[in-house]
Amino acid sequence: MLGAPDTLRLSANEKLLTVGLRTSPAQMAVVDTRTFEVDIVNLIRMRAPIGGHQCTSPSGRYSFASFEGGTKPGVAVIDHRAGNQVVQTLDYPGRPHGVDHALP
């Protein structure tokens, strides 16, 4: 069962839809728009609600999802080419709520 969706992002090639879920533990859904298969990604191992906002890179390779609560809030980096695995988490003090992608 999916948690309540908070934000949606479609990759530039429209093959991938990421959905920030307001769940505990923090999760994000990854939808293959060709097959409609859904993969639930656990952002962190400890219980903490997700901030709900995520951003997918223009290439569709990475998503960045914020999570808050618990003792170490931050941003999870998800590599979609590596099977939607969290490849890094970045600490962010306070209550991170959103992430966005901007060109330099």
C-alpha positions as a LaTeX table, in Angstrom:
\begin{tabular}{lrrr}
\hline
Residue & $x$ (\AA) & $y$ (\AA) & $z$ (\AA) \\
\hline
Met1 & 0.00 & 0.00 & 0.00 \\
Leu2 & 1.37 & 3.42 & $-0.96$ \\
Gly3 & 1.54 & 6.32 & 1.45 \\
Ala4 & $-0.03$ & 9.68 & 0.75 \\
Pro5 & 1.62 & 11.30 & $-2.30$ \\
Asp6 & 3.12 & 14.72 & $-1.66$ \\
Thr7 & 4.93 & 15.72 & $-4.86$ \\
Leu8 & 5.42 & 14.32 & $-8.36$ \\
Arg9 & 8.28 & 14.74 & $-10.86$ \\
Leu10 & 8.42 & 13.44 & $-14.42$ \\
Ser11 & 11.87 & 12.94 & $-15.95$ \\
Ala12 & 12.72 & 14.94 & $-19.07$ \\
Asn13 & 12.40 & 11.85 & $-21.28$ \\
Glu14 & 9.03 & 11.07 & $-19.61$ \\
Lys15 & 10.05 & 7.47 & $-18.87$ \\
Leu16 & 10.22 & 7.89 & $-15.10$ \\
Leu17 & 7.81 & 9.39 & $-12.58$ \\
Thr18 & 8.99 & 9.90 & $-9.01$ \\
Val19 & 6.48 & 10.39 & $-6.22$ \\
Gly20 & 7.40 & 11.75 & $-2.80$ \\
Leu21 & 5.42 & 9.84 & $-0.17$ \\
Arg22 & 4.53 & 11.24 & 3.22 \\
Thr23 & 5.31 & 8.04 & 5.08 \\
Ser24 & 7.24 & 6.79 & 8.05 \\
Pro25 & 9.75 & 5.37 & 7.34 \\
Ala26 & 10.65 & 7.87 & 4.63 \\
Gln27 & 9.89 & 6.52 & 1.16 \\
Met28 & 9.62 & 7.51 & $-2.49$ \\
Ala29 & 7.79 & 5.67 & $-5.29$ \\
Val30 & 9.42 & 5.27 & $-8.70$ \\
Val31 & 7.03 & 4.55 & $-11.57$ \\
Asp32 & 8.13 & 3.24 & $-14.97$ \\
Thr33 & 5.74 & 5.13 & $-17.27$ \\
Arg34 & 5.99 & 2.48 & $-19.99$ \\
Thr35 & 4.98 & $-0.50$ & $-17.83$ \\
Phe36 & 3.44 & 1.28 & $-14.81$ \\
Glu37 & 5.54 & $-0.89$ & $-12.50$ \\
Val38 & 6.11 & 0.76 & $-9.12$ \\
Asp39 & 9.26 & 0.45 & $-7.02$ \\
Ile40 & 9.14 & 1.71 & $-3.42$ \\
Val41 & 12.48 & 3.16 & $-2.30$ \\
Asn42 & 13.24 & 3.38 & 1.43 \\
Leu43 & 15.22 & 6.60 & 1.82 \\
Ile44 & 16.71 & 5.86 & 5.23 \\
Arg45 & 16.75 & 2.92 & 7.60 \\
Met46 & 15.45 & 4.70 & 10.69 \\
Arg47 & 11.85 & 5.79 & 11.09 \\
Ala48 & 11.33 & 9.39 & 10.00 \\
Pro49 & 8.68 & 11.05 & 7.86 \\
Ile50 & 9.75 & 12.25 & 4.44 \\
Gly51 & 9.63 & 15.97 & 3.79 \\
Gly52 & 7.70 & 14.97 & 0.70 \\
His53 & 9.61 & 16.88 & $-1.92$ \\
Gln54 & 11.98 & 15.40 & $-4.43$ \\
Cys55 & 13.63 & 16.42 & $-7.67$ \\
Thr56 & 14.75 & 14.24 & $-10.57$ \\
Ser57 & 17.76 & 15.24 & $-12.66$ \\
Pro58 & 17.08 & 16.16 & $-16.30$ \\
Ser59 & 18.77 & 12.94 & $-17.48$ \\
Gly60 & 16.50 & 10.90 & $-15.21$ \\
Arg61 & 19.47 & 9.16 & $-13.61$ \\
Tyr62 & 19.26 & 10.65 & $-10.10$ \\
Ser63 & 16.55 & 11.85 & $-7.76$ \\
Phe64 & 17.12 & 13.86 & $-4.60$ \\
Ala65 & 14.55 & 13.45 & $-1.83$ \\
Ser66 & 14.40 & 15.34 & 1.45 \\
Phe67 & 13.46 & 13.66 & 4.73 \\
Glu68 & 12.84 & 15.16 & 8.12 \\
Gly69 & 12.38 & 13.99 & 11.67 \\
Gly70 & 14.50 & 11.55 & 13.58 \\
Thr71 & 17.98 & 12.50 & 14.70 \\
Lys72 & 19.62 & 13.15 & 11.30 \\
Pro73 & 17.38 & 14.87 & 8.75 \\
Gly74 & 18.73 & 15.28 & 5.25 \\
Val75 & 18.55 & 14.50 & 1.55 \\
Ala76 & 18.79 & 11.04 & $-0.03$ \\
Val77 & 20.44 & 10.61 & $-3.44$ \\
Ile78 & 18.76 & 7.84 & $-5.49$ \\
Asp79 & 20.50 & 6.35 & $-8.56$ \\
His80 & 17.85 & 5.01 & $-10.93$ \\
Arg81 & 20.39 & 3.25 & $-13.18$ \\
Ala82 & 21.54 & 1.29 & $-10.10$ \\
Gly83 & 18.07 & $-0.14$ & $-9.52$ \\
Asn84 & 16.66 & 2.85 & $-7.62$ \\
Gln85 & 19.22 & 2.47 & $-4.84$ \\
Val86 & 20.03 & 5.18 & $-2.31$ \\
Val87 & 23.70 & 5.81 & $-3.04$ \\
Gln88 & 24.26 & 8.63 & $-0.56$ \\
Thr89 & 22.54 & 10.61 & 2.16 \\
Leu90 & 23.46 & 14.19 & 2.90 \\
Asp91 & 22.93 & 15.56 & 6.41 \\
Tyr92 & 20.90 & 18.75 & 6.56 \\
Pro93 & 20.34 & 20.29 & 9.98 \\
Gly94 & 16.89 & 21.51 & 10.88 \\
Arg95 & 13.84 & 20.46 & 8.93 \\
Pro96 & 14.56 & 20.12 & 5.20 \\
His97 & 11.31 & 20.19 & 3.32 \\
Gly98 & 12.02 & 20.59 & $-0.36$ \\
Val99 & 14.62 & 20.15 & $-3.04$ \\
Asp100 & 14.75 & 21.50 & $-6.56$ \\
His101 & 17.10 & 21.40 & $-9.51$ \\
Ala102 & 18.54 & 24.61 & $-10.94$ \\
Leu103 & 20.97 & 25.19 & $-13.74$ \\
Pro104 & 24.10 & 27.24 & $-12.86$ \\
\hline
\end{tabular}
